[in-house]
Amino acid sequence: MDKYDMTSLFCNLLDNAVEAATGYPNAFIEIYADFSKSHNLLLLSVKNSCMQKPSINTKGRLKTQKFPNGIHGTGLKSVLRVVKKYEGNYEFSYDDQSHVFSTVITLTNSKKEK
């Protein structure tokens, strides 16, 4: 994986997790990464405290909760660009009772050409 794509992926996911967890009592962020050389697959999981239930748009994607929203949301777009480039999968969920947001990303190492 290209080092710039890896940096974009990790930085944007971590930035979003820190922002969501900020101000939450007993806040936490848990990051798990594993690379299977035999399957040429990267698994990345991020779980974090999240005070507010995320908003979802009509396409099933997360909406920014920052204002004005026209100039925000580029971090997630960068993550999705990397997921698409490496023929990956992006899933997210939110647990209303524990207030935990989870992201799971799987990527293959065969990137698509631009």
Secondary structure, DSSP 8 states (H G I E B T S, - for coil): --HHHHHHHHHHHHHHHHHHHTT-TT--EEEEEEEETTTTEEEEEEEEE-SS--EE-TTS-EE--SSSGGG--HHHHHHHHHHHHTT-EEEEEEETTTTEEEEEEEEES-----
